[in-house]
Amino acid sequence: SISWHEPNLLLTFHHDPTRDFNSDEIIAITYQQIDSRTGEAKDRLNILKSWESSETEILQEFYTIFNPDEKWKFIPIGCNLSFDFTSLIYRWRKIDIKVNAKNLFAEHPYIDIQPILIMFNRGSFSGASLEKFAGKRYPGSKVIEWYKKKDYSAIEGYIEDEADRFLKLYQFLVERLPGIWLEFARESKIII
């Protein structure tokens, strides 16, 4: 079994439809090695925190861990990874780390559970979130409030809760989805 990782970014951003990713600041990057077949953690949750160094330092450190040009070194597993990838590309470019977007979006392997949440939500994008389907305690917008108040322990609690709930949902999916497909295969008389 190949070990995979689950990345997550926390960003400060303004809910302004005209904003672009250049105005965001990544305040934390989390990742954890997991087994892609079971979802079991293989290592502790790692949190790179800008408040202990800087955004530039955590971006540089994460790039040494997740370089999109090294396909099989770090395989992201997450939810709505296109948002995380876009944020990373913009912020890396801002500090002169050049990343080919095609390598990241089209050629780098990853597992994104966002489409599954949309199916859970009966095809609706609105509300297809970890809050709804994994029981995440707080929306991401709370992080901005905590960051402004320098309540870093609340942010770390949020990160740990989100990672735990994501892993539980992922474990459920890898255990149960194959059975659902087998049921469909039997009913459809698909040769396995």
Beta strands, then each sheet from edge to edge (+ up, - down):
strand 1: 3-5
strand 2: 8-12
strand 3: 25-31
strand 4: 33-35
strand 5: 46-49
strand 6: 77-78
strand 7: 111-112
sheet 1: 1+ 4-
sheet 2: 2+ 3- 5+
sheet 3: 6+ 7+
end
